[in-house]
């Protein structure tokens, strides 16, 4: 399991009192996991095409607006994490250029 996913999961589960609720908070959809892993791969390659990364960001935004996503609590958090990673990557690249 990815360190960021593990940390996010542990943070969410720290305030969950029962096992039934813990299972609800630990469920992640295939779409959210795929978008997160795509983000991780693109960023770790360091030679990523900015257009491709921007498309991934657009897909994350679309997924966040999907009515099914709010029903899966971990999805929103994972997608938000992927979005923040992309935005941070773009900010870092701008600082490197300047």
C-alpha positions, 0 to 999 in steps of 0.5 A, a space after each residue: 500500500 502506498 504511504 500516502 494512502 496508508 496515512 490517509 486511511 489511518 487518519 480517517 480511522 483514528 476517530 472511527 469507533 466501530 469496525 462497521 464504520 471502519 469498513 465504510 471509511 476504508 472502501 475505495 472505488 476503482 475509479 478513484 484508485 486508478 486516478 490516484 495511481 495515474 497521478 503518482 505514476 505521472 509525477 514520479 516519471 518527472 518527464 510528464 507532459 503537462 497536458 497529460 497531467 492537466 487531463 488527469 486533473 480534469 478527470 479528477 474534477 469530473 470524478 469529484 462531481 460524480 454523485 456516487 463519489 460522496 457516498 464513498 467517503 474515502 474516494 473524496 479524500 483520495 481524489 482530493 489528495 491526488 488533486 493536491 499532488 498535481 497542483 503542488 507538482 505544477 507549483 514546483 515546476 513553476 519555481 524551478 523555471 523561475 
